[in-house]
Amino acid sequence: MAKAKDDEKKEPKPNFFMRIGLFIKQVIDELRKVVTPTGKELLSWSVAVFIFVLLLMVFVTILDFGLGKLVFLIFG
């Protein structure tokens, strides 16, 4: 009985080309929502990313040297 109700609710899938067309339409609709940053915003975000990457490099370098010394002390 439940299977008969499920079959009634299913609607046929659109064909392959209609699905591709729908996908392209949705992509274009989403691209229209994109806002291009101003030059000032782009510069500030670029500087922020650069500083963050530098801080991560320093952190990983400290961990590398610290763990290297620790391993050398343990296993000599």
PDB file of N, CA, C and O in Angstrom:
ATOM      1  N   MET A   1       0.821  -1.191   0.000  1.00  0.00           N
ATOM      2  CA  MET A   1       0.000   0.000   0.000  1.00  0.00           C
ATOM      3  C   MET A   1       0.864   1.253   0.000  1.00  0.00           C
ATOM      4  O   MET A   1       0.594   2.196  -0.744  1.00  0.00           O
ATOM      5  N   ALA A   2       1.914   1.268   0.841  1.00  0.00           N
ATOM      6  CA  ALA A   2       2.789   2.431   0.919  1.00  0.00           C
ATOM      7  C   ALA A   2       3.541   2.618  -0.395  1.00  0.00           C
ATOM      8  O   ALA A   2       3.810   3.747  -0.805  1.00  0.00           O
ATOM      9  N   LYS A   3       3.883   1.502  -1.060  1.00  0.00           N
ATOM     10  CA  LYS A   3       4.625   1.588  -2.315  1.00  0.00           C
ATOM     11  C   LYS A   3       3.776   2.254  -3.393  1.00  0.00           C
ATOM     12  O   LYS A   3       4.301   3.006  -4.214  1.00  0.00           O
ATOM     13  N   ALA A   4       2.508   1.993  -3.402  1.00  0.00           N
ATOM     14  CA  ALA A   4       1.622   2.598  -4.390  1.00  0.00           C
ATOM     15  C   ALA A   4       1.554   4.114  -4.196  1.00  0.00           C
ATOM     16  O   ALA A   4       1.498   4.851  -5.181  1.00  0.00           O
ATOM     17  N   LYS A   5       1.558   4.587  -2.973  1.00  0.00           N
ATOM     18  CA  LYS A   5       1.529   6.019  -2.702  1.00  0.00           C
ATOM     19  C   LYS A   5       2.836   6.669  -3.125  1.00  0.00           C
ATOM     20  O   LYS A   5       2.833   7.780  -3.655  1.00  0.00           O
ATOM     21  N   ASP A   6       3.962   5.981  -2.893  1.00  0.00           N
ATOM     22  CA  ASP A   6       5.259   6.520  -3.293  1.00  0.00           C
ATOM     23  C   ASP A   6       5.351   6.666  -4.812  1.00  0.00           C
ATOM     24  O   ASP A   6       5.920   7.635  -5.313  1.00  0.00           O
ATOM     25  N   ASP A   7       4.784   5.693  -5.545  1.00  0.00           N
ATOM     26  CA  ASP A   7       4.827   5.753  -7.003  1.00  0.00           C
ATOM     27  C   ASP A   7       3.996   6.927  -7.527  1.00  0.00           C
ATOM     28  O   ASP A   7       4.347   7.535  -8.538  1.00  0.00           O
ATOM     29  N   GLU A   8       2.902   7.241  -6.844  1.00  0.00           N
ATOM     30  CA  GLU A   8       2.057   8.341  -7.279  1.00  0.00           C
ATOM     31  C   GLU A   8       2.738   9.690  -7.066  1.00  0.00           C
ATOM     32  O   GLU A   8       2.529  10.611  -7.856  1.00  0.00           O
ATOM     33  N   LYS A   9       3.545   9.825  -6.018  1.00  0.00           N
ATOM     34  CA  LYS A   9       4.182  11.088  -5.682  1.00  0.00           C
ATOM     35  C   LYS A   9       5.366  11.400  -6.597  1.00  0.00           C
ATOM     36  O   LYS A   9       5.693  12.570  -6.797  1.00  0.00           O
ATOM     37  N   LYS A  10       6.007  10.383  -7.151  1.00  0.00           N
ATOM     38  CA  LYS A  10       7.193  10.612  -7.978  1.00  0.00           C
ATOM     39  C   LYS A  10       6.790  11.261  -9.287  1.00  0.00           C
ATOM     40  O   LYS A  10       5.870  10.813  -9.971  1.00  0.00           O
ATOM     41  N   GLU A  11       7.504  12.333  -9.621  1.00  0.00           N
ATOM     42  CA  GLU A  11       7.277  12.946 -10.920  1.00  0.00           C
ATOM     43  C   GLU A  11       8.486  12.634 -11.791  1.00  0.00           C
ATOM     44  O   GLU A  11       9.588  12.457 -11.272  1.00  0.00           O
ATOM     45  N   PRO A  12       8.305  12.566 -13.067  1.00  0.00           N
ATOM     46  CA  PRO A  12       9.415  12.163 -13.938  1.00  0.00           C
ATOM     47  C   PRO A  12      10.533  13.193 -13.928  1.00  0.00           C
ATOM     48  O   PRO A  12      10.296  14.399 -13.866  1.00  0.00           O
ATOM     49  N   LYS A  13      11.783  12.675 -13.992  1.00  0.00           N
ATOM     50  CA  LYS A  13      12.941  13.555 -14.046  1.00  0.00           C
ATOM     51  C   LYS A  13      13.016  14.205 -15.417  1.00  0.00           C
ATOM     52  O   LYS A  13      12.693  13.577 -16.425  1.00  0.00           O
ATOM     53  N   PRO A  14      13.450  15.485 -15.457  1.00  0.00           N
ATOM     54  CA  PRO A  14      13.648  16.095 -16.772  1.00  0.00           C
ATOM     55  C   PRO A  14      14.783  15.387 -17.507  1.00  0.00           C
ATOM     56  O   PRO A  14      15.641  14.758 -16.887  1.00  0.00           O
ATOM     57  N   ASN A  15      14.778  15.497 -18.818  1.00  0.00           N
ATOM     58  CA  ASN A  15      15.812  14.789 -19.559  1.00  0.00           C
ATOM     59  C   ASN A  15      17.182  15.430 -19.323  1.00  0.00           C
ATOM     60  O   ASN A  15      17.290  16.485 -18.697  1.00  0.00           O
ATOM     61  N   PHE A  16      18.207  14.785 -19.828  1.00  0.00           N
ATOM     62  CA  PHE A  16      19.592  15.171 -19.582  1.00  0.00           C
ATOM     63  C   PHE A  16      19.866  16.617 -20.006  1.00  0.00           C
ATOM     64  O   PHE A  16      20.492  17.368 -19.257  1.00  0.00           O
ATOM     65  N   PHE A  17      19.410  17.011 -21.182  1.00  0.00           N
ATOM     66  CA  PHE A  17      19.695  18.346 -21.693  1.00  0.00           C
ATOM     67  C   PHE A  17      18.951  19.424 -20.917  1.00  0.00           C
ATOM     68  O   PHE A  17      19.460  20.533 -20.756  1.00  0.00           O
ATOM     69  N   MET A  18      17.763  19.113 -20.440  1.00  0.00           N
ATOM     70  CA  MET A  18      17.023  20.079 -19.627  1.00  0.00           C
ATOM     71  C   MET A  18      17.721  20.297 -18.289  1.00  0.00           C
ATOM     72  O   MET A  18      17.752  21.412 -17.769  1.00  0.00           O
ATOM     73  N   ARG A  19      18.281  19.218 -17.735  1.00  0.00           N
ATOM     74  CA  ARG A  19      19.008  19.362 -16.472  1.00  0.00           C
ATOM     75  C   ARG A  19      20.266  20.194 -16.658  1.00  0.00           C
ATOM     76  O   ARG A  19      20.602  20.998 -15.789  1.00  0.00           O
ATOM     77  N   ILE A  20      20.971  20.018 -17.774  1.00  0.00           N
ATOM     78  CA  ILE A  20      22.161  20.818 -18.048  1.00  0.00           C
ATOM     79  C   ILE A  20      21.757  22.289 -18.206  1.00  0.00           C
ATOM     80  O   ILE A  20      22.420  23.178 -17.671  1.00  0.00           O
ATOM     81  N   GLY A  21      20.672  22.541 -18.940  1.00  0.00           N
ATOM     82  CA  GLY A  21      20.188  23.912 -19.108  1.00  0.00           C
ATOM     83  C   GLY A  21      19.818  24.547 -17.784  1.00  0.00           C
ATOM     84  O   GLY A  21      20.133  25.714 -17.554  1.00  0.00           O
ATOM     85  N   LEU A  22      19.155  23.805 -16.908  1.00  0.00           N
ATOM     86  CA  LEU A  22      18.778  24.313 -15.598  1.00  0.00           C
ATOM     87  C   LEU A  22      20.020  24.631 -14.777  1.00  0.00           C
ATOM     88  O   LEU A  22      20.077  25.653 -14.094  1.00  0.00           O
ATOM     89  N   PHE A  23      21.015  23.748 -14.848  1.00  0.00           N
ATOM     90  CA  PHE A  23      22.254  23.976 -14.112  1.00  0.00           C
ATOM     91  C   PHE A  23      22.931  25.263 -14.582  1.00  0.00           C
ATOM     92  O   PHE A  23      23.359  26.071 -13.758  1.00  0.00           O
ATOM     93  N   ILE A  24      23.031  25.458 -15.888  1.00  0.00           N
ATOM     94  CA  ILE A  24      23.679  26.660 -16.429  1.00  0.00           C
ATOM     95  C   ILE A  24      22.896  27.908 -16.025  1.00  0.00           C
ATOM     96  O   ILE A  24      23.494  28.934 -15.698  1.00  0.00           O
ATOM     97  N   LYS A  25      21.563  27.830 -16.044  1.00  0.00           N
ATOM     98  CA  LYS A  25      20.741  28.975 -15.626  1.00  0.00           C
ATOM     99  C   LYS A  25      20.993  29.306 -14.155  1.00  0.00           C
ATOM    100  O   LYS A  25      21.100  30.479 -13.797  1.00  0.00           O
ATOM    101  N   GLN A  26      21.089  28.292 -13.307  1.00  0.00           N
ATOM    102  CA  GLN A  26      21.339  28.522 -11.891  1.00  0.00           C
ATOM    103  C   GLN A  26      22.727  29.104 -11.661  1.00  0.00           C
ATOM    104  O   GLN A  26      22.905  29.952 -10.786  1.00  0.00           O
ATOM    105  N   VAL A  27      23.718  28.658 -12.440  1.00  0.00           N
ATOM    106  CA  VAL A  27      25.075  29.202 -12.316  1.00  0.00           C
ATOM    107  C   VAL A  27      25.068  30.683 -12.682  1.00  0.00           C
ATOM    108  O   VAL A  27      25.665  31.499 -11.979  1.00  0.00           O
ATOM    109  N   ILE A  28      24.401  31.031 -13.769  1.00  0.00           N
ATOM    110  CA  ILE A  28      24.345  32.432 -14.195  1.00  0.00           C
ATOM    111  C   ILE A  28      23.622  33.285 -13.150  1.00  0.00           C
ATOM    112  O   ILE A  28      24.043  34.407 -12.870  1.00  0.00           O
ATOM    113  N   ASP A  29      22.541  32.763 -12.574  1.00  0.00           N
ATOM    114  CA  ASP A  29      21.818  33.493 -11.533  1.00  0.00           C
ATOM    115  C   ASP A  29      22.709  33.743 -10.317  1.00  0.00           C
ATOM    116  O   ASP A  29      22.660  34.824  -9.729  1.00  0.00           O
ATOM    117  N   GLU A  30      23.520  32.759  -9.935  1.00  0.00           N
ATOM    118  CA  GLU A  30      24.423  32.928  -8.794  1.00  0.00           C
ATOM    119  C   GLU A  30      25.542  33.912  -9.120  1.00  0.00           C
ATOM    120  O   GLU A  30      25.939  34.700  -8.262  1.00  0.00           O
ATOM    121  N   LEU A  31      26.052  33.876 -10.345  1.00  0.00           N
ATOM    122  CA  LEU A  31      27.127  34.795 -10.719  1.00  0.00           C
ATOM    123  C   LEU A  31      26.645  36.244 -10.723  1.00  0.00           C
ATOM    124  O   LEU A  31      27.443  37.153 -10.493  1.00  0.00           O
ATOM    125  N   ARG A  32      25.374  36.475 -10.976  1.00  0.00           N
ATOM    126  CA  ARG A  32      24.840  37.839 -10.927  1.00  0.00           C
ATOM    127  C   ARG A  32      24.826  38.386  -9.516  1.00  0.00           C
ATOM    128  O   ARG A  32      24.804  39.603  -9.334  1.00  0.00           O
ATOM    129  N   LYS A  33      24.837  37.521  -8.511  1.00  0.00           N
ATOM    130  CA  LYS A  33      24.827  37.956  -7.113  1.00  0.00           C
ATOM    131  C   LYS A  33      26.222  38.331  -6.610  1.00  0.00           C
ATOM    132  O   LYS A  33      26.350  38.932  -5.543  1.00  0.00           O
ATOM    133  N   VAL A  34      27.264  37.985  -7.360  1.00  0.00           N
ATOM    134  CA  VAL A  34      28.639  38.226  -6.918  1.00  0.00           C
ATOM    135  C   VAL A  34      28.924  39.724  -6.948  1.00  0.00           C
ATOM    136  O   VAL A  34      28.604  40.418  -7.913  1.00  0.00           O
ATOM    137  N   VAL A  35      29.540  40.204  -5.857  1.00  0.00           N
ATOM    138  CA  VAL A  35      29.907  41.613  -5.766  1.00  0.00           C
ATOM    139  C   VAL A  35      31.423  41.704  -5.839  1.00  0.00           C
ATOM    140  O   VAL A  35      32.121  41.056  -5.059  1.00  0.00           O
ATOM    141  N   THR A  36      31.939  42.506  -6.771  1.00  0.00           N
ATOM    142  CA  THR A  36      33.375  42.676  -6.920  1.00  0.00           C
ATOM    143  C   THR A  36      33.875  43.625  -5.832  1.00  0.00           C
ATOM    144  O   THR A  36      33.308  44.702  -5.642  1.00  0.00           O
ATOM    145  N   PRO A  37      34.941  43.232  -5.111  1.00  0.00           N
ATOM    146  CA  PRO A  37      35.442  44.125  -4.051  1.00  0.00           C
ATOM    147  C   PRO A  37      36.107  45.370  -4.652  1.00  0.00           C
ATOM    148  O   PRO A  37      36.614  45.346  -5.773  1.00  0.00           O
ATOM    149  N   THR A  38      36.087  46.448  -3.875  1.00  0.00           N
ATOM    150  CA  THR A  38      36.775  47.664  -4.306  1.00  0.00           C
ATOM    151  C   THR A  38      38.277  47.449  -4.162  1.00  0.00           C
ATOM    152  O   THR A  38      38.719  46.477  -3.548  1.00  0.00           O
ATOM    153  N   GLY A  39      39.042  48.347  -4.723  1.00  0.00           N
ATOM    154  CA  GLY A  39      40.496  48.238  -4.638  1.00  0.00           C
ATOM    155  C   GLY A  39      40.988  48.269  -3.199  1.00  0.00           C
ATOM    156  O   GLY A  39      41.905  47.536  -2.830  1.00  0.00           O
ATOM    157  N   LYS A  40      40.366  49.129  -2.385  1.00  0.00           N
ATOM    158  CA  LYS A  40      40.750  49.246  -0.972  1.00  0.00           C
ATOM    159  C   LYS A  40      40.446  47.952  -0.214  1.00  0.00           C
ATOM    160  O   LYS A  40      41.260  47.488   0.584  1.00  0.00           O
ATOM    161  N   GLU A  41      39.275  47.375  -0.466  1.00  0.00           N
ATOM    162  CA  GLU A  41      38.917  46.109   0.187  1.00  0.00           C
ATOM    163  C   GLU A  41      39.861  44.990  -0.234  1.00  0.00           C
ATOM    164  O   GLU A  41      40.303  44.191   0.590  1.00  0.00           O
ATOM    165  N   LEU A  42      40.163  44.944  -1.529  1.00  0.00           N
ATOM    166  CA  LEU A  42      41.057  43.912  -2.043  1.00  0.00           C
ATOM    167  C   LEU A  42      42.430  44.017  -1.409  1.00  0.00           C
ATOM    168  O   LEU A  42      43.019  43.008  -1.022  1.00  0.00           O
ATOM    169  N   LEU A  43      42.944  45.240  -1.300  1.00  0.00           N
ATOM    170  CA  LEU A  43      44.261  45.446  -0.687  1.00  0.00           C
ATOM    171  C   LEU A  43      44.243  45.047   0.780  1.00  0.00           C
ATOM    172  O   LEU A  43      45.168  44.383   1.250  1.00  0.00           O
ATOM    173  N   SER A  44      43.210  45.440   1.509  1.00  0.00           N
ATOM    174  CA  SER A  44      43.169  45.125   2.945  1.00  0.00           C
ATOM    175  C   SER A  44      43.048  43.621   3.181  1.00  0.00           C
ATOM    176  O   SER A  44      43.697  43.084   4.079  1.00  0.00           O
ATOM    177  N   TRP A  45      42.227  42.940   2.389  1.00  0.00           N
ATOM    178  CA  TRP A  45      42.111  41.490   2.555  1.00  0.00           C
ATOM    179  C   TRP A  45      43.394  40.772   2.146  1.00  0.00           C
ATOM    180  O   TRP A  45      43.765  39.767   2.752  1.00  0.00           O
ATOM    181  N   SER A  46      44.070  41.284   1.122  1.00  0.00           N
ATOM    182  CA  SER A  46      45.334  40.674   0.701  1.00  0.00           C
ATOM    183  C   SER A  46      46.389  40.816   1.787  1.00  0.00           C
ATOM    184  O   SER A  46      47.131  39.872   2.061  1.00  0.00           O
ATOM    185  N   VAL A  47      46.459  41.986   2.404  1.00  0.00           N
ATOM    186  CA  VAL A  47      47.414  42.199   3.502  1.00  0.00           C
ATOM    187  C   VAL A  47      47.065  41.287   4.676  1.00  0.00           C
ATOM    188  O   VAL A  47      47.957  40.703   5.290  1.00  0.00           O
ATOM    189  N   ALA A  48      45.790  41.161   4.990  1.00  0.00           N
ATOM    190  CA  ALA A  48      45.375  40.300   6.105  1.00  0.00           C
ATOM    191  C   ALA A  48      45.774  38.847   5.849  1.00  0.00           C
ATOM    192  O   ALA A  48      46.260  38.168   6.753  1.00  0.00           O
ATOM    193  N   VAL A  49      45.571  38.374   4.629  1.00  0.00           N
ATOM    194  CA  VAL A  49      45.938  36.992   4.292  1.00  0.00           C
ATOM    195  C   VAL A  49      47.454  36.817   4.365  1.00  0.00           C
ATOM    196  O   VAL A  49      47.938  35.804   4.871  1.00  0.00           O
ATOM    197  N   PHE A  50      48.203  37.795   3.864  1.00  0.00           N
ATOM    198  CA  PHE A  50      49.670  37.723   3.897  1.00  0.00           C
ATOM    199  C   PHE A  50      50.173  37.648   5.328  1.00  0.00           C
ATOM    200  O   PHE A  50      51.048  36.836   5.626  1.00  0.00           O
ATOM    201  N   ILE A  51      49.639  38.477   6.222  1.00  0.00           N
ATOM    202  CA  ILE A  51      50.052  38.466   7.629  1.00  0.00           C
ATOM    203  C   ILE A  51      49.683  37.135   8.271  1.00  0.00           C
ATOM    204  O   ILE A  51      50.478  36.572   9.023  1.00  0.00           O
ATOM    205  N   PHE A  52      48.493  36.625   7.985  1.00  0.00           N
ATOM    206  CA  PHE A  52      48.068  35.340   8.551  1.00  0.00           C
ATOM    207  C   PHE A  52      48.993  34.211   8.113  1.00  0.00           C
ATOM    208  O   PHE A  52      49.362  33.361   8.923  1.00  0.00           O
ATOM    209  N   VAL A  53      49.372  34.197   6.828  1.00  0.00           N
ATOM    210  CA  VAL A  53      50.267  33.162   6.320  1.00  0.00           C
ATOM    211  C   VAL A  53      51.636  33.278   6.982  1.00  0.00           C
ATOM    212  O   VAL A  53      52.239  32.262   7.329  1.00  0.00           O
ATOM    213  N   LEU A  54      52.134  34.496   7.162  1.00  0.00           N
ATOM    214  CA  LEU A  54      53.424  34.684   7.842  1.00  0.00           C
ATOM    215  C   LEU A  54      53.371  34.163   9.277  1.00  0.00           C
ATOM    216  O   LEU A  54      54.300  33.499   9.737  1.00  0.00           O
ATOM    217  N   LEU A  55      52.271  34.469   9.982  1.00  0.00           N
ATOM    218  CA  LEU A  55      52.138  33.980  11.361  1.00  0.00           C
ATOM    219  C   LEU A  55      52.093  32.454  11.409  1.00  0.00           C
ATOM    220  O   LEU A  55      52.689  31.843  12.296  1.00  0.00           O
ATOM    221  N   LEU A  56      51.391  31.840  10.462  1.00  0.00           N
ATOM    222  CA  LEU A  56      51.354  30.380  10.423  1.00  0.00           C
ATOM    223  C   LEU A  56      52.735  29.794  10.118  1.00  0.00           C
ATOM    224  O   LEU A  56      53.109  28.760  10.670  1.00  0.00           O
ATOM    225  N   MET A  57      53.485  30.457   9.243  1.00  0.00           N
ATOM    226  CA  MET A  57      54.839  29.985   8.929  1.00  0.00           C
ATOM    227  C   MET A  57      55.729  30.041  10.165  1.00  0.00           C
ATOM    228  O   MET A  57      56.491  29.110  10.426  1.00  0.00           O
ATOM    229  N   VAL A  58      55.636  31.129  10.927  1.00  0.00           N
ATOM    230  CA  VAL A  58      56.426  31.259  12.158  1.00  0.00           C
ATOM    231  C   VAL A  58      56.017  30.180  13.148  1.00  0.00           C
ATOM    232  O   VAL A  58      56.877  29.555  13.768  1.00  0.00           O
ATOM    233  N   PHE A  59      54.723  29.953  13.306  1.00  0.00           N
ATOM    234  CA  PHE A  59      54.226  28.948  14.240  1.00  0.00           C
ATOM    235  C   PHE A  59      54.715  27.548  13.866  1.00  0.00           C
ATOM    236  O   PHE A  59      55.175  26.801  14.730  1.00  0.00           O
ATOM    237  N   VAL A  60      54.619  27.192  12.593  1.00  0.00           N
ATOM    238  CA  VAL A  60      55.051  25.865  12.150  1.00  0.00           C
ATOM    239  C   VAL A  60      56.566  25.717  12.287  1.00  0.00           C
ATOM    240  O   VAL A  60      57.055  24.644  12.640  1.00  0.00           O
ATOM    241  N   THR A  61      57.306  26.781  12.009  1.00  0.00           N
ATOM    242  CA  THR A  61      58.763  26.729  12.158  1.00  0.00           C
ATOM    243  C   THR A  61      59.157  26.505  13.606  1.00  0.00           C
ATOM    244  O   THR A  61      60.048  25.704  13.890  1.00  0.00           O
ATOM    245  N   ILE A  62      58.502  27.207  14.525  1.00  0.00           N
ATOM    246  CA  ILE A  62      58.788  27.024  15.955  1.00  0.00           C
ATOM    247  C   ILE A  62      58.451  25.602  16.385  1.00  0.00           C
ATOM    248  O   ILE A  62      59.225  24.972  17.105  1.00  0.00           O
ATOM    249  N   LEU A  63      57.304  25.094  15.949  1.00  0.00           N
ATOM    250  CA  LEU A  63      56.938  23.713  16.278  1.00  0.00           C
ATOM    251  C   LEU A  63      57.955  22.724  15.717  1.00  0.00           C
ATOM    252  O   LEU A  63      58.325  21.763  16.391  1.00  0.00           O
ATOM    253  N   ASP A  64      58.405  22.957  14.489  1.00  0.00           N
ATOM    254  CA  ASP A  64      59.360  22.056  13.850  1.00  0.00           C
ATOM    255  C   ASP A  64      60.666  22.013  14.636  1.00  0.00           C
ATOM    256  O   ASP A  64      61.174  20.935  14.946  1.00  0.00           O
ATOM    257  N   PHE A  65      61.211  23.190  14.957  1.00  0.00           N
ATOM    258  CA  PHE A  65      62.460  23.219  15.713  1.00  0.00           C
ATOM    259  C   PHE A  65      62.274  22.646  17.111  1.00  0.00           C
ATOM    260  O   PHE A  65      63.116  21.885  17.590  1.00  0.00           O
ATOM    261  N   GLY A  66      61.169  23.010  17.772  1.00  0.00           N
ATOM    262  CA  GLY A  66      60.924  22.523  19.134  1.00  0.00           C
ATOM    263  C   GLY A  66      60.769  21.016  19.182  1.00  0.00           C
ATOM    264  O   GLY A  66      61.370  20.359  20.033  1.00  0.00           O
ATOM    265  N   LEU A  67      59.975  20.459  18.286  1.00  0.00           N
ATOM    266  CA  LEU A  67      59.777  19.007  18.280  1.00  0.00           C
ATOM    267  C   LEU A  67      61.049  18.292  17.835  1.00  0.00           C
ATOM    268  O   LEU A  67      61.334  17.190  18.304  1.00  0.00           O
ATOM    269  N   GLY A  68      61.816  18.906  16.936  1.00  0.00           N
ATOM    270  CA  GLY A  68      63.092  18.319  16.526  1.00  0.00           C
ATOM    271  C   GLY A  68      64.060  18.219  17.702  1.00  0.00           C
ATOM    272  O   GLY A  68      64.713  17.192  17.887  1.00  0.00           O
ATOM    273  N   LYS A  69      64.150  19.287  18.495  1.00  0.00           N
ATOM    274  CA  LYS A  69      65.018  19.265  19.677  1.00  0.00           C
ATOM    275  C   LYS A  69      64.524  18.233  20.694  1.00  0.00           C
ATOM    276  O   LYS A  69      65.321  17.519  21.303  1.00  0.00           O
ATOM    277  N   LEU A  70      63.201  18.163  20.871  1.00  0.00           N
ATOM    278  CA  LEU A  70      62.631  17.199  21.812  1.00  0.00           C
ATOM    279  C   LEU A  70      62.945  15.773  21.394  1.00  0.00           C
ATOM    280  O   LEU A  70      63.333  14.958  22.231  1.00  0.00           O
ATOM    281  N   VAL A  71      62.788  15.463  20.142  1.00  0.00           N
ATOM    282  CA  VAL A  71      63.091  14.120  19.653  1.00  0.00           C
ATOM    283  C   VAL A  71      64.578  13.824  19.806  1.00  0.00           C
ATOM    284  O   VAL A  71      64.967  12.713  20.165  1.00  0.00           O
ATOM    285  N   PHE A  72      65.406  14.837  19.529  1.00  0.00           N
ATOM    286  CA  PHE A  72      66.852  14.630  19.680  1.00  0.00           C
ATOM    287  C   PHE A  72      67.221  14.370  21.143  1.00  0.00           C
ATOM    288  O   PHE A  72      68.099  13.554  21.424  1.00  0.00           O
ATOM    289  N   LEU A  73      66.544  15.072  22.091  1.00  0.00           N
ATOM    290  CA  LEU A  73      66.816  14.838  23.502  1.00  0.00           C
ATOM    291  C   LEU A  73      66.347  13.445  23.948  1.00  0.00           C
ATOM    292  O   LEU A  73      67.014  12.787  24.745  1.00  0.00           O
ATOM    293  N   ILE A  74      65.204  13.006  23.431  1.00  0.00           N
ATOM    294  CA  ILE A  74      64.668  11.706  23.837  1.00  0.00           C
ATOM    295  C   ILE A  74      65.476  10.577  23.241  1.00  0.00           C
ATOM    296  O   ILE A  74      65.860   9.652  23.957  1.00  0.00           O
ATOM    297  N   PHE A  75      65.748  10.630  21.938  1.00  0.00           N
ATOM    298  CA  PHE A  75      66.392   9.500  21.263  1.00  0.00           C
ATOM    299  C   PHE A  75      67.882   9.715  21.041  1.00  0.00           C
ATOM    300  O   PHE A  75      68.586   8.803  20.610  1.00  0.00           O
ATOM    301  N   GLY A  76      68.360  10.910  21.333  1.00  0.00           N
ATOM    302  CA  GLY A  76      69.770  11.278  21.268  1.00  0.00           C
ATOM    303  C   GLY A  76      70.454  10.843  20.066  1.00  0.00           C
ATOM    304  O   GLY A  76      71.648  11.100  19.907  1.00  0.00           O
TER     305      GLY A  76
END
